[in-house]
Amino acid sequence: MVDVGGIAGDQLRSYIERIERLEEEKAALAADIRDVFAEAKGNGFDVKIMRQVLKLRKLDKDDRDEQETVLDLYKRALGME
């Protein structure tokens, strides 16, 4: 193991290479996700709305309910309902 200035070079290289591989995998997954959105759009689905649904599904029920309540309140305050 090469130690330069108190840094273990081999260990650092290992971390960097692992991160690089993960970044490559992440880029490939992002491309796959874009392809799925393109397919959905081609079948008539609204991708913008799908993205909103994905965000909502990540929230637990209480957080989702709170956001919907506040959104409704804001819309009423602006005369949108």
Secondary structure by P-SEA (a helix, b strand, c coil): cccccccaaaaaaaaaaaaaaaaaaaaaaaaaaaaaaaaaaaacccaaaaaaaaaaaaccaaaaaaaaaaaaaaaaaaccc
